[in-house]
């Protein structure tokens, strides 16, 4: 199964839909934080991190299986986009995991905004990669 205009696999589509859903869950968590509803905020943010980890397993498998071509063409726009997506995604997921585990990072406004920004950038770069690989 794939979206009608793509050649993407079921897992690629599932990962994209999951990441979009996770972003909306994370956005709802941000809205709860703004309303000072911190228990709801923490629960939604933790859910986003759990689903982000699930999607990470599929994406890291794809990254590792394509690592040789990425390295061989390191200066190509495709490879740079993949690397930027991987770096932003790792920053976002590791920051989210640190928040969820209450480790290594203070739950203050600036670090949380930076992790949300990294997550947003990773999502946008992931959508660009999906469009590049499956819609052209």
Buried (B, 14 or more C-beta within 10 A) or exposed (E): EEBEEBEBBEBBBBBBEBBEBBBEBBBBBBEBBEEEBEEBBBBBBBBBBBBBBEBBEBBEEBBEEEEEEBEEEEEEEEBEBBBBBBBBBBBBBBBBBBBBEEEEBEBEEEBBEBBBBBBBBBBEBBBEBBEEBBEE
